């Protein structure tokens, strides 16, 4: 039976972080009831037992802002309407400062077995600067509480933050590794339009870290985490053995997934779907027509080959020709001969056992390389 993943979007936040461009909103707590009612309708209306669900991911926003009874309702609906495999990875994102023992117990009792905590930085001055609602001390207390209920824990971190020093980035990683999470995600700051930071940047009021310092932080992080036993399996992700995030790998391998909630995306049978972003419009659309899909894009074979390449090459194992042939009936070396030869000569990609992968230098300019695979 074919495998799929499920993504469930919770768009509510206590406060919007200054760098965040995700589909999330602060001050909409009064819509909790209506949103969850619409979300449950969407989950039920797409009910199918034709696939084995290998991962469920509850993201946001801040899912743990919701009263835990809502998360319980969501998971009960998921288990009722889909075929959830034994051992399915079920993740919830959480922000420190909003974690309680009651919530954790309900999460665990309803099947959640992996949590992702957004720490971002280990210095209170940086947390305040980027608009986080928690302190380092609150994170420590929350982490110890989480450890009582869950063994599989990811910690999200950011580097190249405004005013962040290399020493502060080193301190952040060193302190995090002491806690022995099973997974660490490290993301550089990207200035996205429609964020508070971007508006400050346009006014020349945001002190940004230069590219050389950013790369220094990134490369030091890779080497340090490797020394501590973490496998660098994707550009921004590191895991202890067997703890790679199955849900993210599903995306990078271009496998099928269903997304529920405001702004959620789905990919099924070579078609990409995207939902209405606005919470009120999402609720209205679900109640009126049991669907919030605003756009469907049928991918051509050329589109699908390109996505398979540039998403797959995000992973350090690269894209193997046997997998490409199995999916498309032709060799990737035939389709992308010129691109591969170009970047082989420049030392930005390498071929290992018929698999194409980025070199260390290639990772630094990965976005430029990925563009070459686009139709």
GUTORKE-881592 format. One record per atom (N, C-alpha, C): x, y, z. Coordinates in steps of 0.05 Angstrom, whole numbers, plus 5000, padded with zeros to 4 digits. Layout:
<sites>
XYZ...
</sites>
This chain:
<sites>
501749765000500050005000501850255000500950464985502550704983502650855010504751015014505151165038504551465034503451595055503151885054503751995082504152265082504352405107502052595110501452685134499352875140500653115153499853355144500753605157498353755167498353845191496153995203497154265213495954475202496954745208495254885229496654985250495355135271496455425268494855615258495955875251496056085273495655995298495456195320498156225335498756475343501056525358500356725381501956715402501556905424502557185415504757175400505857415389507457345364507357505344508857455319511757525322513557345317516457395319517157595296519257745300519957965282520957865255521957615254523057515229521057325214518757275226517057055217515257135194515256975172513357025150511556785146511456605166509656375164506756475166504956305157502056375158501056345186501656555203500956545231500056825240498356825261497057075269496857085299497357315311496957365339494357505344493157455367490657595375488157485363488257235353485857105342484856875359485356885384484556665402481556625402480056835396477056805396476056625373477856565354477156395332477856095336478956035359479855755365477555555358475255595370472955405367472255375337471855595324470955585296473055465278475555525284477755415267477955115270477955025295478154735299475754585287473454705289471054575277471454545247472454765234472954745205475154555198477254555215479554375210478654085212477054015231476053745234474253665210472753855200471153805176472853745152475053895149476853855127478253575129479153505153480453245158478553025150476053045160474052835155473252815126472953045112472053045084474152925065476652905074478752785058479452505067477752395084478252135096478851915075480851755080481651535062483151325077482651075071484250855082485850725061486250865038487750755015490750785018491550925038494450985042495250915070497850835073498950805100500151075108499251195130500351445140502851385156505151495147507651435160508651675177507351905173508052135190505752325193505452445216503452655221505052885234504653125224506153355234504253575240504153665265502453885273504254135277504054315258505854545258504354815259505855025258504555285261506155515250505655755261504255805286505455675311503755665331504555545356502355355365502555105357500454905365499954885395502054915411501654875440500455125453499755335437498155555447495255465452494355265436491655165438491255015465488855035477488254845499488654565488489754385505490454115495488053955486485654025494483253875485482853895455483754115444483554145415485453955400487853935410489753755398488753465400487453405423486253135427484153085406482453275400480353245380481553205353483653355346484953325320486053045316487452955336488752685334486652465334484552485349482452285348481252275320480852505307479752505280481752385260484252445264486352335246486352025248486351915272486351625275483751495265481551635267479051535258478851525227479951725214479451765185481751665167484051585179486351505163487651255175489051115158490450875167493250945177493450975203495951055216497650805222499950785210501650555214502750545242503150295252504550265278507350395275508150545294510750675293510750935277508351025268508151275254509451495270510951665257512151895270510052115273509452195297507352405302508652625318508952855304510453085315508653315322509253465343507953725348510153925353509854165341511554385346510654525372512654615388512054745413513854985417512855195429514455415438514855415468517255465478517655485507515955705518515255685544513655895557510755825556509955625539507155545537506855235541508955115552508954825556508154755584506254585587505354495614505254195615505354085639505153795643502553685633500353835637497753745628497753705597498853905583498953885554500553645545502953615557504653395549503453125553502053095575500752835581498552775560496952975553494852935533496152885506498253015499499652965474500552675472501852585493502952305494500652105493498552155509496351965510494851945483495152145466493752135440495652075417497951965423499651855401502052015393502352265402504652415395507152285407509252255390511752125399514252285392513852525381516152695374515352985378517053145390516453425394518753595382518053825373519954015361519754275376521854355390521754595407523254825394521955055392523255285380524755445401527355395404529055545423530155795408531455745385532555955367535256065376535556155402538056255411538256205441540756205451541156145480541656395497541456625485541956875499539257035502538657105526536157255530535957515514538257645511538257895496537457855467538357625455537657565428534757475426533857315445531057225445529157475445529857665462528257915463528458065437530858075426531258235402529658125378529357865376527957745353524957705359524057775383521157775388520157515400521857345411520957095423519557155450517656985458516157035482517356905507519556765504520656605526523456695533524456605556527156645564528656375563531256385565532856145566532155975590531656115613530955975637528355825634526355945621523855805616524255565597525955595578526555375560527655135576529655195593530854975610528654825626526954975639524854855655522954695638522254805615520454665597521654415586524254425579525654205567525753965587526354025612526353805632523653675635521553835632518853735633518253555609519053645586518653495561520053225562522453225574524052975576522552755592520852835610519352645626517352485609516552605586514452485570515452385543517552505532518452445505521452395503522152205486524952145481525952275455524152315436524952415410524352715409526452875412526153165414527953315394526753485378528253665361528353945374530654085370530854355379531554525354529954735349530354915327532155145336534155215320535955435326536355615301537055865306537556055285540356175288541656225266544256365266544256595246546256755247546457005231544157195238543457195264541457375274542657655277541157865274542258135277543658165305546058265304547758315328548958055340548157815330549157565341552157535334553757465354556557425350557157125345559457075334560356795329560556645356561556785376561756665403559056585414557056755410554356695419553156455405553756425379552856195364554155935375556755955380558155725392556955645419556455845436555255795462552555655459550955755440548255645436548455345429550155275410550354995402551554815425553554925438554754775460552754715482551154905489549254875511546954685502546154705477544054525467544954235467547354185457548353915455548553785483549053945503549153835531546553705539544353795527541653695533541053435519542753365499542553115484539753085469538953285455536553235438537153035416535152905406535752705384536052835357535253095355535253225329535653525334537253655316537653935317537354055289535754265287535354415262536654685265538254765245539555025246538955185221537755415224536955585201538155865203539255955180540256225180537856415176538156655187536056855184535756935154533256915145532657015118530657245121531357475109529657705111527357685091525057625101522757595084520957845084519857915060518058145059515658095079514458315087512158305105512858205133515358245141516158185168517258445181517158455207518258695221521158745215522758525214525558555208526058665180524458575161524858675133524258975131522259065146521559345145523859515158525059405179527359545191529759545172530059315158532259295139532059505117529659535107529159725085529760015094529460065120529960325131532960355139534460145135537260145143537660135173535760025187535860015217536259745228537059545211537459275221540359195217541959155238544759075235545058785228545458725202545558445193548458335194548558075197551157935197552057895168554557945162555457925134555657635125555757595099555657315088557957145097560357265099562757115108562357005136561357175154560857095181558656885183556656915167554456715166555456445158557156435137558256175129560156055150561556225164563356135186561656005207559356125214557556005234556555735225555655735200554455485189556455255189558855305179560955095177561855005204562155185223562955105250560754935262558255005257556054845268556054565257556554535231556754265219558854095232561254205234563454055246563053985275561954175290561554135319559453915323557253935308555053735312555953455303557553445282558653185273560353065295562053225307563853135329562153015352559853125356558153035378556252805370556652695346555152455339552652505322552252755313549852815297550452785268548652645254548952605225547852845210549452965194548553195178547153085153544553035155543152895133541753075114541553335120540253525102541453795108541353985088542754235091542554365118540154355130539754495156539154305179539354045175538353855195540453645203540453585229542353405241540953215260541652965260540252765277542152555288541552465312542952225322542051985305543551775303542851545286539951455291538451415269535651325268533551535275534451785281532551985290532152205268532852145243532252335222529252385221528452635214525552695214524252575189522552375194521252235171519452425155518152605169516252785155517752965135519953085143521453255125522553095102523552855107524652685086522552625065520052585074517852535056517552765036517853015046517653245028520053245008522453205019524853215002524952994981523552774987523452554968521052564949519552784951517252834933515152614936514652534960512552334965509852484971507652334971505052454974504552535003503152765006502352855033499853025030498153025051495753185052496153395074495453645067495753865086492953975093492554015119489954115129490354375144488554565141488754815155489255055137489155285149489555535134492355555122492555585096495055605082496555345079495355115086496754865084497054775055499054625049499554525022499354215021498554114998498453824994499753754968500653504966501853404941500853114937499053074918497852814913497652764884498652534875498352444847499252664827501652774832502952974815501453244814499653294833498253554835498953684861499653944860500054094884497654264890496754264915494454404924495254604946494054844947494555024968491955134979491755165005489255265018489355565021486955675025486655965032488156025057489656245058491356315081489756445104488056635097486656785117484856605134485056625161483656445179480656465175479556705175476656745172475656645145477156695124476356605097476556305095478556185109478855895109476355765123475655875146473355765161470855785144470356015132467956065115467855865092470155825079470255655055469655365063470855275085470354995095467354955101466255145116463455125124461555125100462255275080460455305056460855075036463254985032463754795010465554555018466154535044467854325055470554305042471454525031474154535019475154825021477854855025479055115026481255145005481254954986483254954965482855204947485055364944484855604928486355564901488155364900489755334876490555044873490354944848491354674841493254704817495554574819497554584798498354304790497654224766498453964756501353984745503153834757505953844749506453684724507953804706508853654682511053464690511653284672513853094678516453254683516853464667519253624670519353764697517053864706516853984733517553774754516453534752516853334772519753244773521053224750523853144750525553364763524953614757526453834769526153834800523653804809523253804838524653564851524553334838525853104849528853154853530053304834532853364835533553564857532253804856533154014874532153974903529953834907529153764934530853534945531353334928532953104936535853184943536953384928539653464933539953634958537753704971537953824997539153625017538653375012539653165030542553105023544153045043547053005038547552745023545652555023546052315007545652364977544452594970544052664943541752514929541752524903539652384886541052164871540051924874541251694861539851634834541451554815540351514788538351284787538751074804536850854804534050944813533951134832531451234842530151414821531751564807530751744786529551574763531051364755530151184734527551044741527350954766525050814776522550994773522851254779520551434779519951534751522051584735521551724709522351564684523551334688524151164665526451254648528151434659530351544644532551624663535051624655537251694672537451994677538052074702538352354708540852464693542852284688545252374674544652434645542552334634541752394607540152664606538452704626536752944627538353194635540153154654541553394666544653374661545353264638548153224632549753484633548753704620550253954619550554084647548354084662548454204689550454054707550353784705552053624722555053664714555553664688558353704679559353974688557654174686558454454693559354464723557654354740558254384769560254174779560653954764562853774770565453914766565754064744568254204737568754424758566654544769567054754788567354654817567154384820567454264846565154314865562854374854560454434871558654194875558953994857557553744861559553514857558753274867560353044862558552804857559652594845558152354839559352124856557652004872558551784889556651544885557651334873556051094869553451154854553751314832551551394814549551574828550351704850548651894863549952174861548352374854549252654851548752794877550852914888550553054914552153314914551453494931552853754934555453704950557553844942560053844958559654054980561554084998561354285019561154565007562754614986562554874973559954904958558954684948556354694934554054764952554154664977552054724996551855035000554255165001554255455005552855604984552755494960551355634938549055464927547855304944545855114935543555234919542655464928540355584914540955654885543455734880544255794852544255534836545255324847545355064834542454954828540754974849538054874846536555014823537055264820535755414798536355304771538655174768539455064742537754824734536454704754534854464748531954544741531254794745528454874740527954874710525454814702524754824673525155104662
</sites>
